[in-house]
Amino acid sequence: MTQDTSISVKPIPLIVDDDGSQDGLTALAYTLANPKFSIEAITINQGIARPEFFVNNNLSRMLARLGETDIPVGIGREDPLSGNNTYPSFIREGSDTFWAPFVTLPDTAPPLQTRNAAELIVETVKQSSEPVAILATGSLTNIAEALRLDPSIIDNISVVQILGGAVFVPGNLGVLPTPPFSTNEVAEFNIWVDPVAAGEVFAAGERGLKIQLTPLDATNQISFDQDDLQAWRATKTPESAIASEFLDFALTVIQSGNDPNPVWDLIAAINLSETDFSPETPLYIEVDTESDPGTTQGQTKAVPGLPPNTLASLNPSFNNISYSASEIFAVLAAQASVPGFSVGTTGDDTLFGTDAADTISGLSGDDIIYGNGGEDTLLGGRGNDIIFGSSSNEFISGGAGNDTIYGNGGEDQLYGGDGDDLIYGGSQADRIFAGAGNDTIFAGGGNDFINTGAGNDTVWLGTGATTIVLEKGVGYDTINNFQLGATKFQVGSLDNLQFANSANGAQILLADDLLAVLPGQSASTINSNADTIFVVV
């Protein structure tokens, strides 16, 4: 069965106020794709971006790529309301270059409708026939200025969802090695960049402004990885494609090629969209505006005994909603009734694709999914799923749970996800990523690439030249049917590789860490042919 997920209620008018960060623009892509929202304005505040340059040179081309150039855009001031706190130049340069070459934009774009950001916020709120929501994923400079211009806009704002602050956890300025960042252990960047503005916005919570806060307490708990990146890319909507490019930058540059990485602002956007994503804790938040920037300025303190001025999200989880991080954009497309996108229910579903290119999300439950031809994207979601590909080139992700995946031909990308999965490749060149858990992989034929992930995994090789990733500290693999001249192992370094015989076959070790066991092979064979067996990446 499939679920009718189209959104029939009237969309919520929304202002997205961002500072030109790659995670903020991921959140923007999410809200643009989300049929629950109608984006009435986009405003850019000072923070990571230089607002005027960013709007005219980068945001205009991003919106052109997404076909959204009719949305009014507000340009914020270049400095905070008070003080001179700012991001270091090397971070701002990423916004200036728009994270090229990871993110691609058209060379030109039609001009946007631009005006002063604070004035645009006031005008949008006052002219709306319905209360307006604001997603604030940067400094709060623009919103504070708008409240100064016209405090009465509080009456027609349904909620301000703020990404910022660190309430019961340390701040994040300390990721930078020099003062004032390294010496301030309590502040979060969005609040620290303009603490006076933040203080004024939270004070408005005492006058009736509904504030929802997504602080580091929440965003520290959820990260995104290569599985999510590949699923977003395979979803092939304009918004999912650019979001995958932003995540590619984060994983490659920020995390130096290691999974996972937070996408802070996206968590706030999901909080705004999905009421069950996180419970809310009423708090009175006070912002430190008086201390030195290098000590505690920008701290968001929860003050006991005072009436709450905000609702804080402290424990978000994809376990609270029906879809996984990998399924975010596929579910949005199904909700928007985009042809070719469908989802199951939270129960146990049997879902069938067509001979066209389908995108199917099983959501939670123990689902059975049949691709039935076409270059499909099949997402199992949570639960113990069984997924059948076809002879076409497909992207299949089992998600969390003990899944069984059949590639069934074609040059497939097969992702097991968390759990003890059973994965069958096909007769052509597949890319298999088993994920965490004790997985069993049957490669089939073709020149396959296999990353078994964390856990003690078992691989049965077929015909063809196969490359298998071996990593330290994630368990060991049992590689059956090793073929000298056809099987290669990808490693980070040849230094400290060792080979030993055991009752189960040749062992490959990195120092004292067992990486793989090769039944029926000898250590001397592996050692004497190491230059052809191992590939350093």
C-alpha positions in Angstrom: 0.0 0.0 0.0 1.0 3.6 -0.4 0.1 6.6 1.6 -1.4 9.8 0.3 1.2 12.3 1.6 0.2 15.3 -0.5 -0.2 18.4 1.6 -3.7 19.9 1.2 -3.6 22.4 4.0 -2.8 26.0 3.2 1.0 26.5 3.4 2.4 28.6 6.1 3.9 32.0 5.0 7.6 31.9 5.8 10.5 34.3 5.9 13.9 32.6 5.8 16.6 34.8 7.5 20.1 33.3 6.9 23.7 34.4 7.1 24.8 32.8 3.9 26.2 29.6 5.4 26.3 26.3 3.5 24.1 24.6 6.2 21.7 27.6 6.1 21.3 27.3 2.4 20.6 23.6 2.9 17.8 24.6 5.2 16.7 27.1 2.5 16.6 24.3 -0.1 14.6 22.2 2.4 12.0 24.9 2.9 11.7 25.6 -0.8 10.9 22.0 -1.5 8.5 21.7 1.5 4.9 22.1 0.5 4.0 23.0 4.1 5.6 26.4 3.5 5.2 29.3 1.1 8.4 31.4 1.2 7.4 35.0 1.1 10.8 36.6 1.6 14.5 35.6 2.0 16.7 38.0 4.1 20.4 37.7 4.5 22.0 38.9 7.7 25.6 39.7 8.6 27.5 36.7 9.8 29.3 34.4 7.5 28.1 36.3 4.4 28.8 39.8 3.3 25.1 40.5 2.7 25.1 42.8 -0.4 27.9 40.9 -2.2 26.4 37.5 -1.3 22.9 38.4 -2.5 23.9 40.0 -5.8 26.7 37.5 -6.7 25.7 34.1 -5.2 22.1 33.9 -3.8 20.8 35.2 -7.1 22.5 32.4 -9.0 21.4 29.8 -6.5 17.8 30.9 -6.8 18.1 30.9 -10.6 19.4 27.3 -10.5 16.3 26.4 -8.4 13.9 28.4 -10.5 12.9 30.6 -7.5 13.9 34.1 -8.7 10.5 35.7 -7.9 11.0 35.7 -4.1 11.7 39.1 -2.7 15.2 39.3 -1.0 16.3 41.5 1.8 19.9 42.7 2.2 20.9 43.2 5.8 23.5 45.6 7.3 27.1 44.6 7.1 27.8 44.9 10.9 26.2 44.0 14.2 23.9 46.3 16.1 26.7 46.8 18.6 30.3 45.8 18.9 32.5 44.3 16.2 32.3 40.5 16.6 32.8 38.8 13.3 33.7 35.5 11.7 37.3 35.1 10.6 37.9 35.9 7.0 38.8 32.3 5.9 35.2 31.2 6.9 33.6 34.1 5.1 35.6 33.3 2.0 33.7 30.1 1.6 30.5 32.1 1.3 32.1 34.5 -1.1 33.2 31.6 -3.4 30.0 29.7 -2.8 32.0 26.6 -1.8 33.2 26.0 -5.4 34.0 23.5 -6.9 31.6 21.4 -4.7 28.6 23.6 -5.4 27.9 24.7 -9.0 25.9 27.7 -10.0 24.9 29.1 -13.4 27.1 31.9 -14.7 24.4 34.4 -14.8 21.0 35.1 -13.2 18.1 37.5 -13.6 18.2 40.4 -11.1 16.3 39.8 -7.8 13.8 42.1 -6.1 15.9 43.4 -3.3 15.5 45.9 -0.5 16.5 46.5 3.1 16.1 43.3 5.1 14.5 44.7 8.2 12.0 46.8 6.1 11.2 43.7 4.0 10.5 41.7 7.2 8.1 44.3 8.5 6.3 44.7 5.2 5.9 41.0 4.7 4.6 40.4 8.2 2.2 43.3 8.1 0.8 42.6 4.6 0.2 38.9 5.3 -3.4 37.8 5.8 -2.0 34.8 7.8 0.5 34.8 10.7 4.1 34.5 9.3 6.7 32.1 10.6 10.4 33.1 10.5 13.3 30.6 10.2 16.3 32.4 11.7 19.5 30.5 10.9 22.1 33.2 11.3 22.7 36.2 13.5 19.5 37.9 14.8 20.5 41.3 13.5 17.7 41.6 10.8 15.0 40.4 13.1 16.0 42.7 16.0 16.1 45.7 13.5 12.6 44.8 12.3 11.3 44.7 15.8 12.9 48.1 16.4 11.2 49.5 13.3 7.8 48.2 14.2 7.3 46.2 17.5 3.6 45.5 16.5 4.8 42.9 14.0 4.9 40.5 17.0 1.1 40.2 16.6 1.3 38.6 13.2 4.3 36.4 13.7 3.3 32.8 14.4 6.8 31.7 15.5 10.5 32.5 15.2 12.5 29.3 14.9 16.0 30.2 15.9 19.1 28.2 15.3 21.6 29.3 17.9 22.9 29.2 21.4 24.3 26.6 23.7 22.1 26.1 26.8 23.4 23.1 28.7 26.4 22.2 26.5 29.6 24.0 25.6 29.7 26.6 22.8 31.4 26.1 19.5 33.7 29.1 19.2 36.5 26.9 20.5 36.8 25.1 17.2 39.0 28.0 16.2 42.5 28.0 17.7 43.0 31.7 18.4 41.4 34.3 20.8 38.7 35.5 21.2 37.2 32.3 19.9 39.5 29.8 21.7 39.0 31.5 25.0 35.2 31.7 24.9 33.9 28.3 25.9 30.2 29.0 26.2 28.9 31.0 23.2 27.6 29.8 19.9 28.5 31.7 16.7 25.1 32.9 15.6 24.4 34.5 19.0 28.0 35.7 19.6 28.2 37.6 16.2 25.5 40.0 17.5 24.6 39.3 21.1 22.8 42.6 21.5 20.4 41.7 18.7 19.9 38.3 20.2 19.1 39.8 23.6 16.5 42.0 22.1 14.8 39.2 20.2 14.7 37.0 23.3 13.3 39.9 25.3 10.5 40.1 22.7 9.5 36.7 23.9 8.4 38.4 27.1 6.1 40.6 25.0 4.3 37.7 23.2 6.7 36.7 20.5 6.7 32.9 20.2 10.3 31.7 20.0 11.4 28.1 19.3 15.1 27.6 19.9 17.2 24.9 18.3 20.6 25.2 20.2 23.8 23.2 20.0 22.2 20.9 22.6 20.0 19.7 19.8 22.2 19.9 16.7 25.1 18.0 18.5 22.9 14.9 18.5 22.3 14.5 14.8 24.8 14.3 12.0 24.7 13.5 8.3 27.0 11.1 6.4 27.9 9.8 3.0 24.8 7.6 2.9 22.6 10.6 3.3 24.6 12.5 0.7 24.3 9.8 -1.9 20.5 9.4 -1.1 19.9 13.1 -1.6 21.9 13.0 -4.8 20.0 10.0 -6.1 16.6 11.7 -5.2 17.3 14.1 -8.1 15.1 17.0 -7.3 16.7 20.5 -7.7 16.7 21.0 -4.0 18.1 17.6 -3.1 20.9 18.0 -5.6 22.2 21.3 -4.3 21.8 20.0 -0.7 24.0 17.0 -1.6 26.6 19.4 -2.9 26.6 21.4 0.3 27.0 18.2 2.3 29.8 17.0 0.0 31.7 20.2 0.9 31.1 19.7 4.6 32.2 16.0 4.6 35.2 16.6 2.3 36.5 19.9 3.6 35.2 20.5 7.2 35.5 16.8 8.2 38.5 16.1 5.9 36.8 13.2 4.2 35.4 11.6 7.4 31.8 11.0 8.3 29.6 12.4 9.7 29.0 16.2 9.9 26.3 18.2 11.5 24.0 20.3 9.3 22.9 22.6 12.1 20.4 24.9 10.3 18.7 21.9 8.6 17.8 20.6 12.1 16.1 23.9 12.9 14.2 23.8 9.6 13.0 20.2 10.3 12.0 21.3 13.8 9.8 24.0 12.3 8.2 21.6 9.8 7.8 18.5 12.0 6.2 19.1 15.4 7.1 15.7 16.7 10.8 15.9 15.7 11.7 17.2 19.2 10.0 17.8 22.5 10.0 21.4 23.7 11.3 22.6 27.0 10.0 26.0 28.2 13.0 28.2 29.4 13.8 31.7 30.2 16.9 32.5 28.0 19.1 35.5 28.8 22.0 36.5 26.6 25.3 37.8 28.0 25.9 41.1 26.2 28.2 42.7 28.7 31.2 40.4 29.1 34.3 40.4 27.0 33.9 38.6 23.6 36.7 36.3 24.6 35.2 35.2 27.9 31.4 34.7 28.1 29.8 37.2 25.7 27.1 35.6 23.7 26.3 32.9 26.2 22.6 31.9 26.3 21.8 31.2 29.9 18.8 29.4 31.2 17.6 31.4 34.2 15.4 29.4 36.6 12.4 30.9 38.3 11.4 33.3 35.5 8.4 32.9 33.1 9.7 31.2 29.9 10.4 33.4 26.9 11.3 30.5 24.6 10.6 26.8 23.8 13.9 25.0 23.5 14.5 21.8 21.4 16.9 19.7 23.4 16.4 16.2 22.1 15.5 15.9 18.4 15.5 12.5 16.7 14.5 11.0 13.4 13.1 8.2 15.5 10.3 10.6 16.4 9.1 11.0 12.8 8.3 8.5 10.0 11.3 9.1 7.8 15.1 9.0 8.0 17.7 11.6 7.2 18.4 9.9 3.9 14.7 10.2 2.9 14.2 13.9 3.7 14.0 15.2 0.1 12.2 12.2 -1.3 9.4 12.5 1.2 9.1 16.3 0.5 8.8 15.5 -3.3 6.1 12.9 -2.5 4.3 15.4 -0.3 4.4 17.9 -3.1 2.9 15.3 -5.5 5.9 15.4 -7.8 5.4 12.7 -10.4 7.4 9.5 -9.8 7.7 10.0 -6.0 5.8 7.9 -3.6 6.0 6.8 0.1 4.7 4.1 2.2 3.2 4.3 5.7 4.6 3.9 9.2 3.5 0.3 9.1 4.6 -2.8 7.1 4.1 -2.0 3.4 4.5 -3.7 0.0 5.4 -1.1 -2.6 5.7 -1.4 -6.3 7.5 0.8 -8.8 6.8 1.1 -12.5 9.0 0.6 -15.5 9.8 4.4 -15.3 12.4 6.0 -13.0 10.6 5.9 -9.6 11.6 7.2 -6.1 10.0 5.2 -3.4 10.4 5.7 0.4 9.2 3.0 2.7 9.3 5.1 5.8 9.3 3.1 9.0 8.0 -0.5 9.2 9.1 -3.8 7.7 8.6 -3.0 4.1 8.9 -5.0 0.8 9.8 -2.8 -2.2 9.9 -3.8 -5.8 11.6 -1.4 -8.3 10.2 -3.2 -11.4 12.5 -1.5 -13.9 13.7 2.1 -14.5 16.6 3.8 -12.9 14.9 3.9 -9.5 15.8 5.3 -6.1 14.5 2.9 -3.4 14.7 3.9 0.2 13.7 1.4 2.9 13.8 3.7 5.9 13.6 2.2 9.4 12.6 -1.4 9.9 13.7 -4.7 8.5 13.1 -4.2 4.8 13.4 -6.4 1.7 14.2 -4.4 -1.5 14.3 -5.8 -5.0 16.1 -3.9 -7.7 15.9 -4.6 -11.4 18.2 -4.8 -14.3 18.5 -1.0 -14.5 21.0 1.2 -12.7 19.5 1.9 -9.3 20.2 3.6 -6.0 19.0 1.4 -3.1 19.3 2.2 0.6 18.0 -0.1 3.3 18.2 2.4 6.1 18.2 1.4 9.7 17.3 -2.2 10.4 18.3 -5.7 9.3 17.6 -5.4 5.6 17.9 -7.6 2.6 18.8 -5.9 -0.7 18.9 -7.5 -4.2 20.6 -5.4 -6.8 19.5 -7.8 -9.6 21.6 -6.4 -12.4 22.6 -2.9 -13.6 25.4 -0.8 -12.2 23.8 -0.2 -8.8 24.6 1.8 -5.7 23.6 -0.4 -2.7 23.6 1.0 0.8 22.8 -1.2 3.8 22.7 1.4 6.5 22.7 0.5 10.2 21.9 -3.1 11.0 22.9 -6.6 10.1 22.2 -6.5 6.4 22.2 -9.1 3.6 23.2 -7.5 0.3 23.3 -9.2 -3.1 25.0 -7.4 -6.0 24.2 -8.2 -9.6 26.2 -9.2 -12.7 27.5 -5.7 -13.4 29.8 -3.2 -11.6 28.1 -2.3 -8.3 29.1 0.1 -5.6 28.2 -1.5 -2.2 28.3 0.3 1.1 27.2 -2.0 3.9 27.2 0.5 6.7 27.3 -0.3 10.4 26.5 -3.8 11.6 27.6 -7.4 10.9 26.7 -7.6 7.2 26.9 -10.4 4.6 27.6 -9.3 1.0 27.4 -11.4 -2.1 29.2 -9.4 -4.8 28.0 -11.3 -7.9 29.8 -10.4 -11.1 31.2 -7.2 -12.5 34.0 -4.9 -11.3 32.5 -4.0 -7.9 33.6 -1.5 -5.2 32.8 -2.6 -1.7 33.0 -0.7 1.6 31.8 -3.0 4.3 31.6 -0.2 7.0 31.8 -0.9 10.7 31.2 -4.4 12.0 32.5 -7.9 11.4 31.4 -8.5 7.9 31.4 -11.4 5.5 32.0 -10.9 1.8 31.6 -13.6 -1.0 33.3 -12.4 -4.1 32.1 -13.4 -7.6 33.6 -13.0 -11.0 35.1 -9.6 -11.9 37.7 -7.3 -10.5 36.6 -6.1 -7.0 38.1 -3.4 -4.8 37.3 -3.7 -1.1 38.0 -0.9 1.5 39.8 -1.9 4.6 39.8 0.5 7.5 41.3 0.4 11.0 39.2 0.3 14.1 35.8 -0.7 12.6 35.9 -4.5 12.9 37.3 -7.0 10.4 36.0 -8.6 7.2 36.1 -12.2 6.1 36.7 -12.1 2.3 35.8 -15.4 0.6 36.9 -16.3 -3.0 39.9 -13.9 -3.0 41.4 -13.9 -6.5 45.0 -12.9 -7.0 45.1 -10.4 -9.9 41.4 -9.5 -9.6 40.9 -8.6 -5.9 42.3 -5.4 -4.6 42.2 -3.8 -1.1 42.0 0.0 -0.7 43.9 1.2 2.4 45.0 4.5 3.8 48.7 3.6 4.0 51.0 0.6 3.5 52.9 1.5 6.7 52.6 -1.1 9.5 50.6 -3.5 7.3 51.3 -7.1 8.5 50.3 -10.5 7.3 49.9 -13.7 9.3 48.6 -17.2 8.9 45.7 -18.5 11.0 43.4 -21.5 11.1 40.8 -19.4 9.2 43.2 -18.2 6.5 45.6 -15.3 5.8 45.2 -12.3 8.1 45.7 -8.7 7.1 46.6 -6.5 10.1 47.4 -2.9 10.6 49.8 -3.0 13.5 47.8 -5.1 16.0 44.3 -4.4 14.4 42.8 -7.2 12.4 41.4 -5.8 9.1 40.6 -8.9 7.1 40.7 -12.7 7.0 41.1 -14.4 3.6 40.1 -18.1 3.8 42.2 -20.5 1.7 45.0 -17.9 1.3 48.5 -17.8 2.8 50.2 -14.8 4.4 53.2 -15.4 2.1 51.1 -15.0 -1.0 49.6 -11.7 0.2 53.0 -10.4 1.3 54.8 -11.2 -1.9 52.1 -9.6 -4.0 51.3 -6.6 -1.8 52.3 -4.1 -4.5 49.5 -5.4 -6.8 46.9 -6.2 -4.1 46.9 -3.0 -2.1 45.8 0.5 -3.4 46.6 3.5 -1.3 44.0 6.3 -1.3 
